[in-house]
């Protein structure tokens, strides 16, 4: 039980720290809105090299082309994708769930 509580605290503090980094960015937000917000706040897509895109999204190559910040997407199941962004030495990673055009944020993590 204690392990679960500690894990939950770590997740919540990571989401809270990220929310301070990008005001308005939140879990359950449609990715299209989050992307617009990040671009307005001068964040840049952390582009995945073209040589890695087909490996990152083998079944959803179109999504990787549309969103150059897509670093990994599953081709089955819940439609999980990870998108990476950077700004002034900060990096964030956003995980979404859902089909094309209906992706919603399920986690936000600060990286490096």
C-alpha positions as CSV (number, residue, x, y, z in Angstrom):
1,X,0.0,0.0,0.0
2,X,2.8,2.4,0.9
3,X,4.5,1.8,-2.5
4,X,1.3,2.7,-4.3
5,X,0.9,5.9,-2.3
6,X,4.6,6.9,-3.0
7,X,4.2,6.1,-6.7
8,X,1.0,8.2,-6.9
9,X,2.8,11.1,-5.2
10,X,5.6,11.0,-7.7
11,X,3.2,11.0,-10.6
12,X,1.2,13.8,-9.2
13,X,4.3,15.9,-8.5
14,X,5.5,15.4,-12.0
15,X,2.2,16.5,-13.5
16,X,2.1,19.5,-11.2
17,X,5.7,20.5,-12.1
18,X,4.8,20.2,-15.8
19,X,1.7,22.2,-15.4
20,X,3.8,25.0,-13.9
21,X,6.1,24.8,-16.9
22,X,3.2,25.0,-19.4
23,X,0.2,26.8,-17.9
24,X,-3.1,25.4,-19.2
25,X,-1.6,22.0,-20.3
26,X,-3.6,19.3,-18.5
27,X,-4.5,15.6,-18.5
28,X,-7.6,14.7,-20.6
29,X,-7.0,17.7,-22.9
30,X,-7.4,16.9,-26.6
31,X,-3.9,16.7,-28.1
32,X,-4.8,19.1,-30.9
33,X,-5.5,21.8,-28.3
34,X,-2.4,21.0,-26.3
35,X,-0.3,21.2,-29.5
36,X,-1.8,24.7,-30.3
37,X,-1.1,25.8,-26.8
38,X,2.5,24.6,-26.9
39,X,3.2,26.3,-30.2
40,X,1.7,29.6,-28.9
41,X,4.0,29.3,-25.8
42,X,7.0,28.9,-28.2
43,X,7.6,25.3,-27.5
44,X,9.2,23.4,-30.4
45,X,8.4,19.8,-31.5
46,X,11.3,17.6,-30.6
47,X,11.5,16.2,-34.1
48,X,12.3,12.5,-34.5
49,X,14.9,11.8,-37.3
50,X,13.3,10.6,-40.5
51,X,15.3,7.4,-40.3
52,X,13.6,6.5,-37.0
53,X,10.0,7.5,-37.9
54,X,9.0,4.2,-39.6
55,X,10.2,2.3,-36.6
56,X,8.5,4.6,-34.1
57,X,5.1,4.4,-35.8
58,X,5.1,1.4,-38.1
59,X,1.3,1.2,-38.5
60,X,0.7,4.9,-38.1
61,X,3.3,6.5,-40.2
62,X,0.8,9.1,-41.4
63,X,0.5,10.4,-37.8
64,X,4.3,10.6,-37.5
65,X,4.3,12.7,-40.7
66,X,1.5,15.0,-39.4
67,X,3.1,15.3,-36.0
68,X,6.9,15.3,-36.3
69,X,7.1,15.3,-32.5
70,X,5.5,11.8,-32.3
71,X,8.3,9.5,-31.1
72,X,6.3,6.3,-30.6
73,X,2.8,5.2,-31.5
74,X,1.2,1.8,-31.1
75,X,-0.7,0.4,-34.0
76,X,-3.2,-1.6,-32.0
77,X,-5.2,-1.4,-28.8
78,X,-5.8,1.9,-27.2
79,X,-3.9,4.0,-29.7
80,X,-1.2,5.2,-27.3
81,X,1.3,7.8,-28.6
82,X,4.2,9.7,-27.1
83,X,4.9,13.2,-28.3
84,X,8.1,15.1,-27.3
85,X,8.5,18.9,-27.0
86,X,11.4,21.2,-26.1
87,X,11.9,24.9,-25.0
88,X,15.0,26.6,-23.6
89,X,16.7,23.5,-22.3
90,X,13.4,22.0,-21.0
91,X,11.8,18.9,-22.4
92,X,8.4,17.4,-21.9
93,X,6.8,14.1,-23.0
94,X,3.1,13.8,-23.5
95,X,1.4,10.4,-23.8
96,X,-2.0,10.3,-25.5
97,X,-4.7,7.7,-26.0
98,X,-7.3,7.6,-28.8
99,X,-7.8,7.4,-32.5
100,X,-6.6,10.0,-35.1
101,X,-8.1,13.4,-34.3
102,X,-9.5,12.3,-30.9
103,X,-6.3,11.8,-28.9
104,X,-6.5,12.9,-25.3
105,X,-3.6,13.4,-23.0
106,X,-3.2,10.7,-20.3
107,X,0.2,11.7,-18.9
108,X,2.6,14.6,-19.0
109,X,6.2,14.2,-18.0
110,X,9.1,16.5,-17.6
111,X,12.3,15.2,-19.1
112,X,15.9,16.3,-18.6
